[in-house]
Amino acid sequence: MKIKKLDINFTVCKIKDLTGVNFTRNFVFTAKTDEEISLVCETSYTPANATAKEDGFLAFRIEGILDFSLIGVISKITAILAGDKIGVFVVSTYNTDYVFVKSRDFERSVLLLENEGYICE
């Protein structure tokens, strides 16, 4: 399985509303529930109305379009990283999955995945 490294610094945050979100950027992930609005965005485009945030994430994308019938794609990746005590934040889209790790753990994460047969570009 191929994994694409994204050379972008990301922030995970909670925001009051969507007014400050720059949806023109290539990577903007939002989730809204009855309790919160969460946002993952490029760090330099974090909205001023963020009420809580965590900077310092890098990410990789699972390449290709993943069929909904595929089972265990994320669980295999997260198990490899968890085995080395690396925490993850995962976002799934219709096409694929994105795995975010702290920047200090990124290169080690890539090496661990490559050692398990993943192709990281």
C-alpha positions as CSV (number, residue, x, y, z in Angstrom):
1,M,0.0,0.0,0.0
2,K,1.3,3.5,-0.9
3,I,1.4,6.4,1.6
4,K,2.0,10.0,0.5
5,K,3.8,12.2,2.9
6,L,2.3,15.7,3.1
7,D,4.9,18.4,3.7
8,I,2.5,20.7,5.5
9,N,2.3,21.7,9.2
10,F,-1.2,21.1,10.6
11,T,-3.2,22.3,13.6
12,V,-6.2,20.5,15.2
13,C,-8.6,22.9,16.8
14,K,-12.0,23.7,18.1
15,I,-13.7,26.7,16.6
16,K,-16.8,28.8,17.5
17,D,-18.1,28.9,13.9
18,L,-17.0,28.4,10.3
19,T,-16.6,32.1,9.5
20,G,-12.8,32.2,9.8
21,V,-12.1,29.0,7.9
22,N,-10.2,29.4,4.7
23,F,-11.9,26.8,2.5
24,T,-9.7,27.8,-0.5
25,R,-6.8,25.8,0.9
26,N,-6.2,22.2,-0.3
27,F,-6.5,20.6,3.1
28,V,-9.4,21.6,5.3
29,F,-11.2,19.0,7.4
30,T,-14.2,20.0,9.5
31,A,-16.6,18.1,11.8
32,K,-19.6,19.4,13.6
33,T,-21.5,17.7,16.4
34,D,-24.0,18.8,19.0
35,E,-21.0,19.6,21.2
36,E,-18.4,21.2,19.0
37,I,-17.0,22.2,15.7
38,S,-13.6,20.6,15.0
39,L,-11.1,21.7,12.3
40,V,-7.9,20.4,11.0
41,C,-6.1,23.0,8.8
42,E,-2.7,24.2,7.8
43,T,-1.2,25.8,10.9
44,S,-0.7,29.2,9.2
45,Y,-4.4,29.3,8.4
46,T,-5.8,28.6,11.9
47,P,-8.8,30.8,12.4
48,A,-8.7,33.5,15.0
49,N,-11.9,32.2,16.6
50,A,-10.2,28.9,17.7
51,T,-11.1,28.2,21.3
52,A,-8.6,25.4,21.7
53,K,-5.8,24.1,19.5
54,E,-2.9,21.7,19.2
55,D,-0.2,22.6,16.7
56,G,2.7,20.5,15.5
57,F,1.1,17.8,13.3
58,L,2.4,16.3,10.1
59,A,0.4,13.9,8.0
60,F,0.4,11.2,5.4
61,R,-2.4,10.1,3.1
62,I,-3.2,6.6,2.0
63,E,-2.9,6.8,-1.8
64,G,-5.7,5.8,-4.1
65,I,-9.4,5.5,-3.5
66,L,-10.3,3.1,-0.7
67,D,-13.4,1.0,-1.3
68,F,-15.7,0.9,1.7
69,S,-15.5,-2.9,1.7
70,L,-11.8,-2.7,2.7
71,I,-11.5,-3.8,6.4
72,G,-8.7,-2.9,8.8
73,V,-6.7,-0.4,6.8
74,I,-6.5,2.1,9.6
75,S,-6.3,-0.5,12.3
76,K,-3.2,-2.0,10.8
77,I,-1.4,1.4,10.5
78,T,-2.4,2.5,14.0
79,A,-1.4,-0.8,15.5
80,I,2.1,-0.4,14.0
81,L,2.4,3.1,15.3
82,A,0.9,2.3,18.7
83,G,3.4,-0.5,19.1
84,D,6.1,2.2,19.2
85,K,3.9,4.5,21.4
86,I,3.1,7.0,18.6
87,G,-0.3,8.6,19.0
88,V,-2.4,9.4,15.9
89,F,-5.2,11.6,14.8
90,V,-7.1,10.1,11.8
91,V,-9.4,11.8,9.4
92,S,-11.4,9.8,6.8
93,T,-12.8,11.3,3.6
94,Y,-15.0,9.6,1.0
95,N,-11.9,8.6,-1.0
96,T,-9.3,7.8,1.6
97,D,-7.8,8.3,5.0
98,Y,-5.3,10.8,6.5
99,V,-3.1,10.0,9.5
100,F,-1.7,12.8,11.5
101,V,1.1,12.4,14.0
102,K,3.2,14.9,16.0
103,S,6.1,16.2,13.9
104,R,8.6,14.8,16.4
105,D,7.2,11.3,15.6
106,F,6.8,11.7,11.8
107,E,10.0,10.3,10.4
108,R,10.0,7.4,12.9
109,S,6.4,6.7,11.8
110,V,7.4,6.6,8.2
111,L,10.3,4.2,8.9
112,L,8.0,1.9,11.0
113,L,5.5,1.7,8.2
114,E,8.2,1.1,5.5
115,N,9.6,-1.7,7.6
116,E,6.1,-3.3,7.5
117,G,6.0,-3.1,3.7
118,Y,4.2,0.3,3.1
119,I,5.6,2.4,0.3
120,C,6.1,6.0,1.5
121,E,6.6,8.7,-1.0
